[in-house]
Amino acid sequence: MQTEFFRLDILSPVHIGTGDELDPMSYLMQDGAGSPFCHIIDTHAWAAEYPDPDELCTRFSGSNVPQMRKFLADNLDPEIYGTRRITITDESIFKEYLKKRDDQRTSNQLRLSPQMSSNGRAPILPGSSLKGALRTAIIDWLDREQQLGLKKNPAEYNRKLEQALGKITDNAFKQLKIGDVEGWSDSTVLVEALEIRRKEGQTATPKSKCEALPSRMLGLAECTALYGKFLLGDWLNNNQKLTLPGGKSWSWQELCALTNAYLLVRLDSEISKFYQQPQFAKARPLVETLRHELATASPGTMYLRVGHYSQVEFVTVSDNQPLTRKGKQGSPLPHGTTRTLANGHFPFGWVRLTPCGEEEYRQGTFLRETANHYVAETRFERRKEIGREKAARIAEQQEKVRQAQQAAEAEALRQAELEAMSPVDRQLHQLQQGDLLEHQVIELYNGLDAMDESDRLKTARAIQGLWEKIGKWNKKECSKKQWEKVVKLKGYLGET
């Protein structure tokens, strides 16, 4: 067993969910340059750095979720506080979001199913999903070729599989290891999962909008080629085949042929059953293209159908279709009567695996990792910039508070000093500081006669200093009335 490398091309939208739906407060949508985007946001980080915590407490203390979401949309910059960006592929999704965002009914919110991701950022296509799809094809072959009778003997299901594949501790599929395949950051798309029934007129089951990997059919074409690793065989015996306990074995090329044949039978049936009907007309050319590729696949190229909405026929063995409840006539109701298509046009889940050399793998991985690092680093740097701006604002506010405290302390000291002065000294001090208005100066002048000689002299000199300073002392600069006051003041000073 040695490490092998493969290129994975995403042919149609792939959605592998987390089992949860996004909380209404964990995402927002905005109209970007040429296309609307859905942003998964880090609300906690934004709240921690919001400049007015008291305002946040007020805004988020009630129960009006739509109002809170609108406040987020108006005040949170997703280019800074977003963990990933999803391209909205249909304008109607964005319009529905805007309508429901402003709807005051808390329960009437847009539900979104997120794609599995690495740390909430780069999308992931788990190796277990790829391996599981291949495993189903092998079990189907075993059920048909070795007549396991899985459906005929449900109670014996696990025992028969154990007999064919080995015990769980030593299962044949331990000979196949497929690593998780990481995608490009900010490359996923948000699609409408629309259920279309074979019989027109019947009600379709509503489904959540879902985040999907970009694909050749829909999304960012430059981000649809991914790379991964796999191991096949028994390294102890230097055997690069998947070998069952009974001796049957498959090389990689043989596994490809088996899997492709498994899918082709089901795709032909699907085309006949669904895609010949008028309600599937938009999807028919795309499905026919997939069918041609699958039928003419090169040796060593493997097609798989993975993830949610892969349709029941593609994830179950031929003779073990689902058991449905009985209808009015007592017979089981039909299964697989609908197809779920992305935006009503595109089948879900088709990928292609092609072995490649280590050099191609490393180059492809390097390009993706470099791009993903750039996206993460850009957001990190913007976050740091916001942090620096916040620190500067806090420092400025603290400096203003410090200066206000100093001013208050100085004013308190000044007031205390004034309180300790005599009334005349207090007025003289205010006069020297320029704190008296003109009419107050005149009142002080008019009160000179009532003062004792010492206070009169000090006050006259203080008034003289003010009038000299403001140009009201020399005769040629004074009005007649002002000059009379100057002459009288000079008399108090003994200068006449």
Kinemage of the C-alpha trace (Angstrom):
@kinemage 1
@onewidth
@group {chain A} dominant
@subgroup {mainchain}
@vectorlist {calphas} color= white
{ca met a 1} P 0.000 0.000 0.000
{ca gln a 2} L 1.424 3.360 -1.007
{ca thr a 3} L 0.049 6.868 -1.119
{ca glu a 4} L -1.686 7.719 -4.373
{ca phe a 5} L -3.004 11.086 -5.478
{ca phe a 6} L -6.120 12.149 -7.328
{ca arg a 7} L -7.766 15.169 -8.823
{ca leu a 8} L -11.419 15.613 -7.884
{ca asp a 9} L -13.586 17.604 -10.288
{ca ile a 10} L -16.936 18.775 -8.953
{ca leu a 11} L -19.365 18.340 -11.813
{ca ser a 12} L -22.634 19.358 -10.153
{ca pro a 13} L -23.461 21.107 -6.855
{ca val a 14} L -22.407 18.990 -3.873
{ca his a 15} L -23.987 19.579 -0.480
{ca ile a 16} L -22.711 17.657 2.527
{ca gly a 17} L -24.408 19.215 5.499
{ca thr a 18} L -23.523 19.345 9.168
{ca gly a 19} L -26.928 18.170 10.377
{ca asp a 20} L -27.756 21.635 11.704
{ca glu a 21} L -29.226 24.785 10.246
{ca leu a 22} L -27.640 28.199 10.558
{ca asp a 23} L -28.882 30.346 13.415
{ca pro a 24} L -30.584 33.499 12.055
{ca met a 25} L -28.042 35.616 13.937
{ca ser a 26} L -25.022 33.803 12.468
{ca tyr a 27} L -25.320 35.014 8.895
{ca leu a 28} L -26.379 37.998 6.847
{ca met a 29} L -26.767 38.742 3.159
{ca gln a 30} L -25.574 41.805 1.307
{ca asp a 31} L -25.544 42.928 -2.302
{ca gly a 32} L -21.926 42.827 -3.439
{ca ala a 33} L -20.230 43.916 -6.646
{ca gly a 34} L -22.300 42.253 -9.343
{ca ser a 35} L -23.687 39.532 -7.088
{ca pro a 36} L -25.314 39.212 -3.673
{ca phe a 37} L -23.401 37.261 -1.034
{ca cys a 38} L -24.308 35.375 2.107
{ca his a 39} L -21.764 35.940 4.878
{ca ile a 40} L -21.287 33.573 7.789
{ca ile a 41} L -20.371 35.965 10.596
{ca asp a 42} L -18.531 35.890 13.910
{ca thr a 43} L -21.082 37.802 15.961
{ca his a 44} L -19.187 37.344 19.222
{ca ala a 45} L -16.005 38.935 17.856
{ca trp a 46} L -17.989 41.849 16.454
{ca ala a 47} L -19.796 42.399 19.769
{ca ala a 48} L -16.501 42.268 21.700
{ca glu a 49} L -15.078 45.053 19.535
{ca tyr a 50} L -18.215 47.195 19.199
{ca pro a 51} L -17.409 50.724 20.462
{ca asp a 52} L -20.612 51.160 22.495
{ca pro a 53} L -21.372 48.088 24.671
{ca asp a 54} L -24.303 49.840 26.338
{ca glu a 55} L -25.985 50.311 22.970
{ca leu a 56} L -25.567 46.601 22.211
{ca cys a 57} L -27.168 45.662 25.517
{ca thr a 58} L -30.123 47.859 24.670
{ca arg a 59} L -30.442 46.563 21.113
{ca phe a 60} L -30.216 42.871 22.013
{ca ser a 61} L -32.075 42.810 25.324
{ca gly a 62} L -35.508 42.263 23.779
{ca ser a 63} L -37.045 39.424 21.807
{ca asn a 64} L -37.465 41.111 18.429
{ca val a 65} L -35.126 38.920 16.364
{ca pro a 66} L -35.860 40.591 12.991
{ca gln a 67} L -34.983 43.973 14.512
{ca met a 68} L -31.729 42.550 15.890
{ca arg a 69} L -30.844 41.021 12.511
{ca lys a 70} L -31.458 44.342 10.770
{ca phe a 71} L -29.196 46.096 13.279
{ca leu a 72} L -26.491 43.515 12.545
{ca ala a 73} L -26.888 44.005 8.809
{ca asp a 74} L -26.598 47.790 9.189
{ca asn a 75} L -23.624 47.809 11.574
{ca leu a 76} L -21.491 44.690 11.036
{ca asp a 77} L -18.884 44.661 8.261
{ca pro a 78} L -18.800 41.056 6.960
{ca glu a 79} L -15.483 41.632 5.190
{ca ile a 80} L -13.981 41.916 8.676
{ca tyr a 81} L -16.195 39.750 10.860
{ca gly a 82} L -17.196 37.135 8.281
{ca thr a 83} L -15.739 33.636 8.540
{ca arg a 84} L -16.682 32.776 4.973
{ca arg a 85} L -18.524 34.241 2.002
{ca ile a 86} L -21.087 32.313 -0.053
{ca thr a 87} L -22.140 33.374 -3.543
{ca ile a 88} L -25.919 33.552 -3.915
{ca thr a 89} L -26.744 31.917 -7.235
{ca asp a 90} L -30.344 33.053 -7.590
{ca glu a 91} L -31.544 36.611 -7.037
{ca ser a 92} L -34.834 35.280 -5.662
{ca ile a 93} L -32.988 33.881 -2.610
{ca phe a 94} L -31.650 37.335 -1.763
{ca lys a 95} L -35.056 38.950 -2.265
{ca glu a 96} L -36.666 36.364 -0.005
{ca tyr a 97} L -34.013 37.038 2.640
{ca leu a 98} L -34.672 40.794 2.578
{ca lys a 99} L -38.396 40.195 2.878
{ca lys a 100} L -38.070 37.781 5.784
{ca arg a 101} L -35.359 39.806 7.506
{ca asp a 102} L -37.808 42.661 7.963
{ca asp a 103} L -40.727 40.392 8.858
{ca gln a 104} L -41.639 40.919 12.511
{ca arg a 105} L -42.744 37.306 12.922
{ca thr a 106} L -39.755 35.664 14.593
{ca ser a 107} L -40.637 32.223 13.250
{ca asn a 108} L -40.677 33.427 9.657
{ca gln a 109} L -36.935 33.281 9.036
{ca leu a 110} L -34.929 31.983 6.093
{ca arg a 111} L -33.480 28.555 6.903
{ca leu a 112} L -30.017 27.695 5.592
{ca ser a 113} L -28.193 24.368 5.684
{ca pro a 114} L -24.392 24.911 5.815
{ca gln a 115} L -21.762 22.878 4.011
{ca met a 116} L -19.336 20.882 6.135
{ca ser a 117} L -16.222 22.996 6.562
{ca ser a 118} L -12.806 23.156 8.179
{ca asn a 119} L -12.976 25.377 11.279
{ca gly a 120} L -16.023 27.051 9.783
{ca arg a 121} L -13.970 28.461 6.896
{ca ala a 122} L -12.812 26.308 3.962
{ca pro a 123} L -15.386 23.773 2.693
{ca ile a 124} L -14.688 20.057 3.137
{ca leu a 125} L -15.666 17.024 1.084
{ca pro a 126} L -15.107 14.182 3.555
{ca gly a 127} L -13.200 11.146 2.386
{ca ser a 128} L -15.820 9.052 4.170
{ca ser a 129} L -18.459 10.341 1.738
{ca leu a 130} L -16.368 9.276 -1.261
{ca lys a 131} L -15.582 5.922 0.279
{ca gly a 132} L -19.218 5.389 1.247
{ca ala a 133} L -20.407 5.962 -2.327
{ca leu a 134} L -17.875 3.448 -3.637
{ca arg a 135} L -18.781 0.980 -0.892
{ca thr a 136} L -22.454 1.059 -1.928
{ca ala a 137} L -21.497 0.094 -5.487
{ca ile a 138} L -19.474 -2.892 -4.228
{ca ile a 139} L -22.233 -4.056 -1.895
{ca asp a 140} L -24.670 -3.822 -4.798
{ca trp a 141} L -22.349 -6.010 -6.891
{ca leu a 142} L -22.063 -8.537 -4.056
{ca asp a 143} L -25.826 -8.640 -3.538
{ca arg a 144} L -26.385 -9.344 -7.221
{ca glu a 145} L -23.395 -11.553 -8.078
{ca gln a 146} L -23.260 -13.565 -4.864
{ca gln a 147} L -26.991 -13.420 -4.231
{ca leu a 148} L -26.744 -12.223 -0.646
{ca gly a 149} L -30.472 -11.588 -0.526
{ca leu a 150} L -30.137 -8.509 1.652
{ca lys a 151} L -33.759 -7.481 1.195
{ca lys a 152} L -35.190 -10.979 1.511
{ca asn a 153} L -33.552 -11.535 4.884
{ca pro a 154} L -33.480 -8.168 6.715
{ca ala a 155} L -32.680 -9.864 10.012
{ca glu a 156} L -29.596 -11.401 8.400
{ca tyr a 157} L -28.462 -8.144 6.774
{ca asn a 158} L -25.483 -7.409 9.038
{ca arg a 159} L -24.388 -11.040 9.247
{ca lys a 160} L -24.408 -11.444 5.478
{ca leu a 161} L -22.400 -8.250 4.983
{ca glu a 162} L -19.923 -9.400 7.616
{ca gln a 163} L -19.623 -12.698 5.821
{ca ala a 164} L -18.944 -10.958 2.508
{ca leu a 165} L -16.729 -8.119 3.728
{ca gly a 166} L -15.229 -9.415 6.967
{ca lys a 167} L -15.779 -8.485 10.600
{ca ile a 168} L -15.847 -4.836 11.534
{ca thr a 169} L -12.420 -5.129 13.181
{ca asp a 170} L -10.928 -6.488 9.965
{ca asn a 171} L -13.316 -5.220 7.299
{ca ala a 172} L -12.120 -5.343 3.696
{ca phe a 173} L -12.734 -1.627 3.331
{ca lys a 174} L -9.872 -0.952 5.736
{ca gln a 175} L -7.762 -1.589 2.642
{ca leu a 176} L -9.108 1.633 1.157
{ca lys a 177} L -8.370 4.965 2.797
{ca ile a 178} L -9.464 8.258 1.245
{ca gly a 179} L -8.491 11.531 2.865
{ca asp a 180} L -10.766 14.533 3.284
{ca val a 181} L -10.648 16.924 0.359
{ca glu a 182} L -10.467 20.594 1.298
{ca gly a 183} L -11.958 23.236 -0.987
{ca trp a 184} L -11.265 26.888 -1.687
{ca ser a 185} L -12.264 29.515 0.848
{ca asp a 186} L -15.151 31.775 -0.165
{ca ser a 187} L -15.982 29.514 -3.128
{ca thr a 188} L -19.243 27.902 -2.033
{ca val a 189} L -22.626 28.780 -3.497
{ca leu a 190} L -26.052 29.132 -1.936
{ca val a 191} L -28.725 27.280 -3.890
{ca glu a 192} L -32.426 26.626 -3.703
{ca ala a 193} L -33.085 22.905 -3.225
{ca leu a 194} L -36.281 22.503 -5.229
{ca glu a 195} L -38.203 19.269 -5.188
{ca ile a 196} L -39.870 18.451 -8.513
{ca arg a 197} L -42.402 15.646 -8.617
{ca arg a 198} L -42.771 13.106 -11.363
{ca lys a 199} L -46.488 13.758 -11.373
{ca glu a 200} L -47.192 17.434 -11.895
{ca gly a 201} L -49.657 19.176 -9.651
{ca gln a 202} L -48.707 17.404 -6.432
{ca thr a 203} L -47.380 19.474 -3.547
{ca ala a 204} L -43.589 19.533 -3.187
{ca thr a 205} L -41.886 19.289 0.193
{ca pro a 206} L -40.247 22.632 1.176
{ca lys a 207} L -36.507 22.383 1.787
{ca ser a 208} L -33.928 24.692 3.313
{ca lys a 209} L -31.623 26.695 1.125
{ca cys a 210} L -28.276 24.922 1.133
{ca glu a 211} L -24.634 25.843 0.805
{ca ala a 212} L -22.939 23.734 -1.847
{ca leu a 213} L -19.480 23.265 -3.262
{ca pro a 214} L -18.894 25.143 -6.515
{ca ser a 215} L -19.279 23.018 -9.608
{ca arg a 216} L -18.712 22.964 -13.303
{ca met a 217} L -22.466 23.400 -13.771
{ca leu a 218} L -22.888 26.127 -11.198
{ca gly a 219} L -20.360 28.209 -9.333
{ca leu a 220} L -16.757 29.345 -9.560
{ca ala a 221} L -15.231 27.165 -12.287
{ca glu a 222} L -11.655 27.896 -11.160
{ca cys a 223} L -12.451 26.434 -7.735
{ca thr a 224} L -13.980 23.146 -8.898
{ca ala a 225} L -10.710 21.203 -9.206
{ca leu a 226} L -9.552 19.807 -5.861
{ca tyr a 227} L -6.878 17.326 -4.878
{ca gly a 228} L -6.688 14.462 -2.418
{ca lys a 229} L -4.870 11.274 -1.391
{ca phe a 230} L -5.870 7.649 -1.184
{ca leu a 231} L -4.346 4.344 -0.155
{ca leu a 232} L -5.430 1.032 -1.670
{ca gly a 233} L -4.427 -2.494 -0.814
{ca asp a 234} L -2.545 -4.487 1.769
{ca trp a 235} L 0.883 -2.986 2.459
{ca leu a 236} L 2.070 -6.132 4.261
{ca asn a 237} L 1.694 -8.138 1.063
{ca asn a 238} L 2.493 -5.250 -1.272
{ca asn a 239} L -0.922 -5.710 -2.833
{ca gln a 240} L -2.619 -2.648 -4.364
{ca lys a 241} L -6.082 -4.146 -4.604
{ca leu a 242} L -9.237 -4.205 -2.513
{ca thr a 243} L -9.561 -7.883 -1.620
{ca leu a 244} L -12.600 -9.518 -0.035
{ca pro a 245} L -12.443 -12.495 2.367
{ca gly a 246} L -13.679 -14.802 -0.391
{ca gly a 247} L -10.784 -13.854 -2.637
{ca lys a 248} L -12.499 -11.442 -5.009
{ca ser a 249} L -10.341 -8.354 -5.560
{ca trp a 250} L -10.358 -5.128 -7.526
{ca ser a 251} L -7.572 -2.830 -8.652
{ca trp a 252} L -8.238 0.904 -8.855
{ca gln a 253} L -9.179 0.665 -12.543
{ca glu a 254} L -11.503 -2.247 -11.806
{ca leu a 255} L -13.140 -0.305 -8.978
{ca cys a 256} L -13.674 2.569 -11.401
{ca ala a 257} L -15.339 0.278 -13.945
{ca leu a 258} L -17.574 -1.272 -11.285
{ca thr a 259} L -18.630 2.066 -9.823
{ca asn a 260} L -19.235 3.726 -13.180
{ca ala a 261} L -21.375 0.806 -14.335
{ca tyr a 262} L -23.380 0.999 -11.098
{ca leu a 263} L -24.075 4.695 -11.672
{ca leu a 264} L -24.787 4.372 -15.387
{ca val a 265} L -27.603 1.887 -14.839
{ca arg a 266} L -29.229 4.213 -12.346
{ca leu a 267} L -28.708 7.319 -14.422
{ca asp a 268} L -30.297 5.693 -17.467
{ca ser a 269} L -33.289 4.737 -15.329
{ca glu a 270} L -33.469 8.246 -13.881
{ca ile a 271} L -33.384 9.832 -17.326
{ca ser a 272} L -36.136 7.562 -18.552
{ca lys a 273} L -38.280 8.001 -15.458
{ca phe a 274} L -37.864 11.745 -14.909
{ca tyr a 275} L -35.855 13.727 -17.418
{ca gln a 276} L -38.011 12.924 -20.410
{ca gln a 277} L -40.878 14.813 -18.795
{ca pro a 278} L -41.525 18.520 -19.513
{ca gln a 279} L -41.087 19.727 -15.909
{ca phe a 280} L -37.460 18.524 -16.076
{ca ala a 281} L -36.709 20.123 -19.449
{ca lys a 282} L -34.223 22.667 -18.048
{ca ala a 283} L -32.122 19.947 -16.414
{ca arg a 284} L -32.244 17.445 -19.285
{ca pro a 285} L -29.245 18.752 -21.329
{ca leu a 286} L -27.017 18.787 -18.250
{ca val a 287} L -28.009 15.264 -17.254
{ca glu a 288} L -27.410 14.046 -20.811
{ca thr a 289} L -23.912 15.560 -20.678
{ca leu a 290} L -23.226 13.703 -17.440
{ca arg a 291} L -24.515 10.505 -18.979
{ca his a 292} L -22.210 10.846 -21.992
{ca glu a 293} L -19.177 11.445 -19.778
{ca leu a 294} L -20.018 8.486 -17.592
{ca ala a 295} L -20.563 6.165 -20.563
{ca thr a 296} L -17.256 7.167 -22.153
{ca ala a 297} L -15.153 7.374 -18.995
{ca ser a 298} L -11.459 6.668 -19.437
{ca pro a 299} L -9.990 3.670 -17.599
{ca gly a 300} L -8.948 4.739 -14.102
{ca thr a 301} L -11.456 7.606 -13.940
{ca met a 302} L -14.139 7.142 -11.294
{ca tyr a 303} L -17.488 8.897 -11.118
{ca leu a 304} L -19.311 9.090 -7.793
{ca arg a 305} L -22.493 10.638 -6.511
{ca val a 306} L -22.117 11.971 -2.992
{ca gly a 307} L -23.820 14.134 -0.405
{ca his a 308} L -27.359 15.231 0.261
{ca tyr a 309} L -30.009 14.972 -2.467
{ca ser a 310} L -28.060 12.237 -4.299
{ca gln a 311} L -31.430 10.446 -4.657
{ca val a 312} L -32.378 7.153 -3.096
{ca glu a 313} L -31.623 4.928 -6.114
{ca phe a 314} L -27.977 6.017 -6.084
{ca val a 315} L -27.343 5.263 -2.416
{ca thr a 316} L -29.037 1.870 -2.070
{ca val a 317} L -28.412 -1.530 -3.644
{ca ser a 318} L -30.676 -2.696 -6.444
{ca asp a 319} L -32.622 -5.318 -4.518
{ca asn a 320} L -32.837 -3.415 -1.254
{ca gln a 321} L -34.923 -0.386 -2.089
{ca pro a 322} L -36.604 1.437 0.826
{ca leu a 323} L -39.702 -0.025 2.427
{ca thr a 324} L -42.517 2.542 2.352
{ca arg a 325} L -45.759 2.658 4.292
{ca lys a 326} L -48.818 1.021 2.818
{ca gly a 327} L -51.362 3.049 0.919
{ca lys a 328} L -55.152 2.826 0.864
{ca gln a 329} L -55.058 -0.319 -1.294
{ca gly a 330} L -52.757 -2.082 1.157
{ca ser a 331} L -49.737 -2.077 -1.138
{ca pro a 332} L -46.515 -0.152 -0.401
{ca leu a 333} L -46.447 3.403 -1.632
{ca pro a 334} L -43.917 4.138 -4.392
{ca his a 335} L -40.536 5.582 -3.464
{ca gly a 336} L -38.270 7.869 -5.422
{ca thr a 337} L -41.102 9.860 -6.981
{ca thr a 338} L -39.281 13.218 -6.881
{ca arg a 339} L -35.956 14.739 -7.859
{ca thr a 340} L -34.390 17.553 -5.853
{ca leu a 341} L -32.508 19.955 -8.100
{ca ala a 342} L -30.332 22.955 -7.273
{ca asn a 343} L -32.294 26.042 -8.365
{ca gly a 344} L -34.600 23.631 -10.182
{ca his a 345} L -31.980 22.981 -12.897
{ca phe a 346} L -29.001 21.051 -11.584
{ca pro a 347} L -28.758 17.524 -10.130
{ca phe a 348} L -26.798 17.275 -6.894
{ca gly a 349} L -23.713 15.302 -5.990
{ca trp a 350} L -21.745 14.352 -9.128
{ca val a 351} L -17.938 14.289 -8.843
{ca arg a 352} L -15.103 12.749 -10.880
{ca leu a 353} L -11.880 11.267 -9.479
{ca thr a 354} L -8.847 10.965 -11.705
{ca pro a 355} L -5.485 9.662 -10.437
{ca cys a 356} L -2.667 12.156 -10.874
{ca gly a 357} L 1.022 12.444 -10.136
{ca glu a 358} L 2.437 13.781 -6.902
{ca glu a 359} L 3.731 16.916 -8.609
{ca glu a 360} L 0.269 17.871 -9.915
{ca tyr a 361} L -1.190 17.144 -6.476
{ca arg a 362} L 1.373 19.357 -4.753
{ca gln a 363} L 0.938 22.213 -7.216
{ca gly a 364} L -2.865 22.104 -6.978
{ca thr a 365} L -2.761 21.893 -3.192
{ca phe a 366} L -0.237 24.730 -2.997
{ca leu a 367} L -2.430 27.048 -5.089
{ca arg a 368} L -5.482 26.309 -2.948
{ca glu a 369} L -3.633 26.644 0.364
{ca thr a 370} L -2.019 29.908 -0.774
{ca ala a 371} L -5.395 31.348 -1.784
{ca asn a 372} L -7.046 30.188 1.441
{ca his a 373} L -4.200 31.633 3.517
{ca tyr a 374} L -4.561 34.961 1.709
{ca val a 375} L -8.296 35.082 2.462
{ca ala a 376} L -7.701 34.261 6.148
{ca glu a 377} L -4.762 36.669 6.451
{ca thr a 378} L -6.698 39.517 4.820
{ca arg a 379} L -9.518 39.117 7.310
{ca phe a 380} L -7.025 38.834 10.170
{ca glu a 381} L -5.206 42.016 9.152
{ca arg a 382} L -8.460 43.925 8.826
{ca arg a 383} L -9.465 42.658 12.263
{ca lys a 384} L -6.128 43.874 13.680
{ca glu a 385} L -6.640 47.251 12.018
{ca ile a 386} L -10.041 47.544 13.661
{ca gly a 387} L -8.373 46.615 16.954
{ca arg a 388} L -5.786 49.355 16.531
{ca glu a 389} L -8.481 51.895 15.656
{ca lys a 390} L -10.459 50.844 18.698
{ca ala a 391} L -7.393 51.135 20.941
{ca ala a 392} L -6.724 54.625 19.560
{ca arg a 393} L -10.342 55.653 20.219
{ca ile a 394} L -10.159 54.321 23.764
{ca ala a 395} L -6.858 56.124 24.379
{ca glu a 396} L -8.355 59.355 23.022
{ca gln a 397} L -11.410 58.972 25.235
{ca gln a 398} L -9.249 58.230 28.255
{ca glu a 399} L -7.131 61.320 27.546
{ca lys a 400} L -10.260 63.472 27.334
{ca val a 401} L -11.463 62.070 30.641
{ca arg a 402} L -8.047 62.728 32.224
{ca gln a 403} L -7.997 66.298 30.952
{ca ala a 404} L -11.558 66.870 32.167
{ca gln a 405} L -10.617 65.536 35.594
{ca gln a 406} L -7.565 67.810 35.712
{ca ala a 407} L -9.686 70.786 34.661
{ca ala a 408} L -12.290 69.943 37.303
{ca glu a 409} L -9.610 69.622 39.971
{ca ala a 410} L -8.035 72.928 38.911
{ca glu a 411} L -11.418 74.650 38.943
{ca ala a 412} L -12.195 73.240 42.392
{ca leu a 413} L -8.841 74.525 43.671
{ca arg a 414} L -9.481 77.949 42.106
{ca gln a 415} L -12.911 78.145 43.668
{ca ala a 416} L -11.448 77.199 47.049
{ca glu a 417} L -8.828 79.937 46.727
{ca leu a 418} L -11.488 82.457 45.770
{ca glu a 419} L -13.627 81.460 48.728
{ca ala a 420} L -10.669 82.099 51.035
{ca met a 421} L -10.168 85.678 49.736
{ca ser a 422} L -11.824 88.847 50.937
{ca pro a 423} L -14.539 90.190 48.639
{ca val a 424} L -12.239 92.918 47.319
{ca asp a 425} L -9.288 90.560 46.752
{ca arg a 426} L -11.644 88.119 45.010
{ca gln a 427} L -12.818 90.812 42.616
{ca leu a 428} L -9.253 91.975 42.017
{ca his a 429} L -8.183 88.427 41.255
{ca gln a 430} L -11.063 88.006 38.810
{ca leu a 431} L -10.198 91.352 37.255
{ca gln a 432} L -6.563 90.344 36.743
{ca gln a 433} L -7.663 87.000 35.250
{ca gly a 434} L -9.989 88.778 32.830
{ca asp a 435} L -13.037 87.098 34.343
{ca leu a 436} L -15.039 90.312 34.934
{ca leu a 437} L -17.355 91.733 32.314
{ca glu a 438} L -17.189 95.425 31.418
{ca his a 439} L -20.203 96.406 33.501
{ca gln a 440} L -18.687 94.555 36.493
{ca val a 441} L -15.474 96.594 36.074
{ca ile a 442} L -17.537 99.802 36.091
{ca glu a 443} L -19.365 98.673 39.227
{ca leu a 444} L -15.966 98.079 40.849
{ca tyr a 445} L -14.831 101.561 39.744
{ca asn a 446} L -17.990 103.147 41.119
{ca gly a 447} L -17.385 101.496 44.499
{ca leu a 448} L -13.912 103.012 45.015
{ca asp a 449} L -15.183 105.777 47.275
{ca ala a 450} L -16.648 103.286 49.709
{ca met a 451} L -13.400 101.351 50.110
{ca asp a 452} L -10.733 101.948 52.704
{ca glu a 453} L -7.569 103.542 51.423
{ca ser a 454} L -5.602 100.308 51.037
{ca asp a 455} L -8.296 98.474 49.067
{ca arg a 456} L -8.981 101.624 47.051
{ca leu a 457} L -5.342 101.877 45.938
{ca lys a 458} L -5.079 98.178 45.003
{ca thr a 459} L -8.310 98.319 43.077
{ca ala a 460} L -7.404 101.528 41.247
{ca arg a 461} L -4.072 100.072 40.153
{ca ala a 462} L -5.801 96.886 38.924
{ca ile a 463} L -8.307 98.915 36.900
{ca gln a 464} L -5.450 101.038 35.529
{ca gly a 465} L -3.677 97.898 34.338
{ca leu a 466} L -6.785 96.669 32.567
{ca trp a 467} L -7.502 100.031 30.867
{ca glu a 468} L -3.916 100.368 29.725
{ca lys a 469} L -4.073 96.884 28.295
{ca ile a 470} L -7.278 97.482 26.334
{ca gly a 471} L -6.428 101.021 25.164
{ca lys a 472} L -8.648 103.053 27.457
{ca trp a 473} L -6.012 104.979 29.418
{ca asn a 474} L -4.406 107.560 27.136
{ca lys a 475} L -6.472 110.665 26.419
{ca lys a 476} L -6.265 110.462 22.668
{ca glu a 477} L -7.642 106.875 22.769
{ca cys a 478} L -10.525 107.605 25.147
{ca ser a 479} L -13.950 109.000 24.773
{ca lys a 480} L -14.733 112.135 26.805
{ca lys a 481} L -16.697 110.117 29.341
{ca gln a 482} L -13.948 107.503 29.634
{ca trp a 483} L -11.300 110.214 30.062
{ca glu a 484} L -13.229 111.618 32.981
{ca lys a 485} L -13.038 108.186 34.632
{ca val a 486} L -9.280 108.037 33.949
{ca val a 487} L -8.716 111.471 35.497
{ca lys a 488} L -10.673 110.463 38.578
{ca leu a 489} L -8.733 107.189 38.831
{ca lys a 490} L -5.434 109.061 38.563
{ca gly a 491} L -6.600 111.161 41.462
{ca tyr a 492} L -7.009 108.039 43.573
{ca leu a 493} L -3.500 107.020 42.520
{ca gly a 494} L -2.051 110.477 43.384
{ca glu a 495} L -1.003 111.194 39.806
{ca thr a 496} L -2.832 114.528 39.336
